[in-house]
Amino acid sequence: MQTQPKASHFINGKYVEDTNGAKIDVIYPATGKVIAQVHAATPAVLEFALASAKHAQAKWAAMTGTERGRILRRAADIMRERNHDLSVLETYDTGKPYQETSVVDATSGADALEYFGGMAATLTGEHIQLGEDWVYTRREPLGLCVGIGAWNYPTQIACWKGAPALACGNTMIFKPSETTPLCALQVAQILHEAGAPAGVYNVVQGLGDVGASLVTDARVDKVSLTGSVPTGAKVYAAAAAGIKHVTMELGGKSPMIVFEDADIENAVSGAILGNFYSSGQVCSNGTRVFVHKDIKEAFLARLAARLENAVIGDPMDPATSFGPMVSARQLDIVQGYVAKGIAEGARLVTGSGDPMEGDGFYIKPVVFADVTDDMTIAREEIFGPVMAVLDFEDEADVMARANDTEFGLAAGVFTRDLTRAHRVAAGFEAGTCYINTYNDAPVEAPFGGSKRSGVGRENSKAAIAHYSQLKSVYVRMGDVEAPF
Ligand code: NDP
């Protein structure tokens, strides 16, 4: 497959290059080899993107919702037709196994385009009768939106931000992570092929400084970031200076509670999905697994046995179920945390934290048991395949411990007790909760965090509120009374 894109950026309906921008090597995580090069956006490129997106917005918003929606739904169809190629590219960009990318990335991007495409024509205001007078509301776009993505789901993030933004009549400039710059260009090209007018969806490359220039530009009305909490704090502050709208999808250290009556096999499946899918590089992962002490040894034994079945290797092989870390840097970070876990007295059940022999950024899944709440591996987001298993005996106690974190992205509970399941879900201080499952993220359901894990929600009808604003129009039917 040709991994080198036609040019670094996609602006105003075409590929754009400016080789004066700093070179960014695109590295295939499975081999460590450079597979493409792009250039960071120069001030001239950024100006072109901002001017194009600003110019395109009024015309895009003037189209009917049905027309805009048709384009988004056509883009969804094209994405599905090209699922194989898009999945291979996603695997090159991130290192995630094709077994995952072929069913999760372009497909969930297409779901977002289809869902918000279908919704575009239904976005309306309301009529409020006030005696003879009345008020009507108009649901209007915000204007020019900037999307900034993390590197773990480059296609999905580009669509989850772009689809609701465009459905509401906004235009978008999307900046992917510099680690994974390839996939968003395909999203831009597909939207253009589907009929999105020039300037409606643009992609520019670069590091954090490029994102920062976009966030502070006066023409930008909204910023939607997927990234870490420290980056979120910076971007939120910069957006606040301009009183811009924000959506912040940030990190987590989510709890998963396995009660003594849980179906152990399902709980182990949930723990595997919530810790080792995408080699653990998922924001909502349930990395603090609280297991009731009566079933702890049975749980750990099944978990260790199931992990033996992980097929670690060439991500392009459809049999491979566990790929490399996205970068050498991320591998280093994960190794550092494993070393801390060992030094602070956690018991290593599987894995060692050592990189695997050969090329690429591979590390085996790591499970720690006997983890206590104060250990670094139980407090900080690792963003890698490291599961911390903690013991508990009492529901009230485990709830307090589960919520004792600055994060609040996700949480899960495994139990056969119906009332306990809902009581625990209600008690979680987290935006996205699961009962007897983990990490499902359908476009129909709101997704996002509370506490320091984020602001706003992506997906679902809730996303519309974050990409539009209401104008109310008062209509007087009689004379205007004034005091003098
Ligand atoms: P980072 O926070 O490092 O970066 C996120 C994006 O922000 C990148 O595109 C980055 O550019 C850009 N950026 C960095 N600094 C600035 C700045 N000052 N102004 C504007 N943009 C900036 O996150 P990672 O890419 O390392 O992704 C991992 C993190 O993302 C984890 O914390 C994870 O939990 C979170 N995440 C959250 C999700 C959610 O939905 N809640 C989903 C997926 C991930 P560059 O990297 O190119 O320099």
Boltz pocket constraint, residues with backbone or C-beta under 6 A from the ligand:
constraints:
  - pocket:
      binder: B
      contacts: [[A, 148], [A, 149], [A, 150], [A, 151], [A, 152], [A, 153], [A, 175], [A, 176], [A, 177], [A, 178], [A, 179], [A, 206], [A, 207], [A, 208], [A, 209], [A, 210], [A, 211], [A, 212], [A, 215], [A, 226], [A, 227], [A, 228], [A, 229], [A, 230], [A, 231], [A, 232], [A, 234], [A, 235], [A, 248], [A, 249], [A, 250], [A, 251], [A, 252], [A, 281], [A, 282], [A, 283], [A, 284], [A, 381], [A, 383], [A, 409], [A, 448], [A, 449], [A, 453], [A, 454]]
      max_distance: 6.0
